[in-house]
Every structure is written in C-alpha cells, then in structure tokens.
C-alpha cells in the first residue's frame, strides 16, 4: 500500500535494500514525515511485526514524529481500515494483522536493552546517545531508519556513514513538494543572515553551529511549586510566523520558563480563547511585542492585563544581557523553546566575523522571554558566577563535510 501523496524521500527510504538508512536533512525537508509513511506501509504489508520509533524524550516525539504519524493516520482512510486501534496513552498503533507501531524513549543504555523489534526509526538522532542507539540496533532484525538536522557531526558521522550496507540521503526543503512557497522563501532568507545556518537548515549539509547566544539554560521536569510568576510573554504571528506565549517564573535567583503556545494562523480572538482553554487567568501580567499596539488593545478589550515591551535603543542586546545573568530552567514539555535556544545565535558577515546582533529567526518564544526581561527583570542585580556557569560538555564537535546529494 503506497500513499497517494509521497515525496522523493518516501521512495528513497521505501525502496532501499540497505540495512541502515540515514536521512540527513535541513529544516522542513519532510524526512520525518516520509519515514513515518514508510513505517505505516511496512506495518500493513506483513504480519506480527514490531516497529519502534525512538525519540530523545516523549515531548519531542509528540511535537515531531508522533504528530506526523497522527496526521498521516487521520488523513488516510485506507490506512484507518487496516488499523485495529490507536492507544494514545501508550502511543501504540495496533494493526489487524498483529503488527504494532510504537513510539518510545529510553533514559539510558540499560533501559534500551528491553524489547526486540523488526524495524527501528531513530528520530532526531543527535539527541540520542550512541550507547542507547547501539543497544537498540543490536535488537533490530530488519532495517534501521535515522534522521536528524546536521547542526554538527556526531556518532552517525563517526561510526555509520560510509560503512557497508549504510545509505546516506541528504535532503532539504526543495525535496518537499508539500511545503508552501512562503516557508521556502523564509528558509532561503537565512543566506542573507548567516551562511552557516543556511548551509545546515536550507541545504542539509553538515556544519558546526557556533556563536550560540544562550548557554545558561537547562532542562527541568516542571515549574517548582514555590516559584513566583514574574509575567507571561507574548509574540504575535500569523501566516508564516508562530504566535509564541511563555510563562516566566522566579525562584532562588533562577528563572523557570514554560512554553504554552506556539502556533501559526491565530487571530487575537483565537489567542484569547486558547489561553482561556489552557487555564491561564486574565489577571496575570502579559508583556507583548510593542510593535503590535492594535493587537495589544484588542486583547486588552477581551479582558487581558497586557502591556507592550519597553523597547529602546539596543533593547534586543539589553534583554539578552539581562537573561544571561540568570540560570534559565526550561520545562521538558517546552520543546519548541528548547529548539529555539539551541539555534539562537549571533549573526556573522560573509567573512565569518561575528556581528553584535542575533539572527532574526527561530525566536518566536525567545522574543516573548526577552519582553518579560525588559519589563520585569531590569532591576535584577548581577549574580555571582556559580558552578552552573561553567561550560557544559558540547555535543557539537568538529564537522566532516558530506558532499552527497539526492
């Protein structure tokens, strides 16, 4: 059973004879979607298979591969007829032929030793350790699919690429026929802002993203019970840009941040309704982009306590400086904010010289965080350099350029 809407990446992954298929791709290339289509096809074609999709953690899976799987399933009537049930809690599709498609994450290599499978898909593999991958691969009988954005070289480049029975597919947004022209233009615009990010995200080439602005953030499981709400931050978007909303808390001199909203196509009425659905009270302070006075006024008339960010000369760098004074704890559920923090970097010119301004992309949750800093954290004194400010081990190591294209 072949889907009616399939890209070249589907065909490359579906018809391969190699044991390991590596999908190195830029943003929005459609690699995860295509591999998930392949897995559904494989599940329909043979009885009593076990197919496992593995991600860094469950929130990442829900925001990526699992969301794609749900989109494929609910949009494909023929597939629905072959699926016996879908358990949302355990994230398992069970087919009438006895095959299961499961979505899982593993805390460590010991945890990954549990269970065997016929097919394995390692989603966003640069967020998974080589030890975990090794245990999973040893327990996979037929085929392994891997995908990732090539921010830098990692264990795939060190141990897999170039080995026998391993296929490398490099893709970018040009291979995705279902992507809007506006989104493609936005990705290509990176070339005028940062050549290294353009190479990685617009061409899918292995690079090394340097000059990241924030290295003072860490993942936490939840907001502490005693943390005090500082304010919420709101960045407006619509067609091509996401509307971003974050809640910022403070405890023991540290910031705690929780992502609440990250969607395109939201009107101000939609934003209000979504915030109410999320259980957010209208009494809290919301700091929004002051460049949108009409939107701020509309939300104020809808009952929200909202004000514009106090922007001024060099307010972007000032707000960044304020935020860098704190240890920033980001909830595990804040997948899009975590992705932005891992990409937010200083601009460089064509000679590679670092400029004193950020790349204006992947900032629809970082910007509202900055707005809160401008209005509510200005008086924060500089903190002492504690152990958390020591450099963290960086998974981004020296890169080796791969010149293979579809």
Helices and strands as residue ranges (DSSP letters): H 8-14, E 20-25, H 31-45, E 50-54, H 58-63, H 65-74, H 77-82, E 83-87, E 92-95, E 100-104, H 109-112, E 117-122, G 125-127, H 130-138, E 140-148, H 155-159, E 166-171, G 173-175, H 181-188, G 189-192, H 195-197, I 198-202, H 203-203, E 217-220, E 228-235, E 243-251, E 254-263, H 268-277, E 286-288, H 293-301, E 306-308, H 315-323, E 328-331, H 335-341, E 346-348, E 354-358, H 366-376, G 387-389
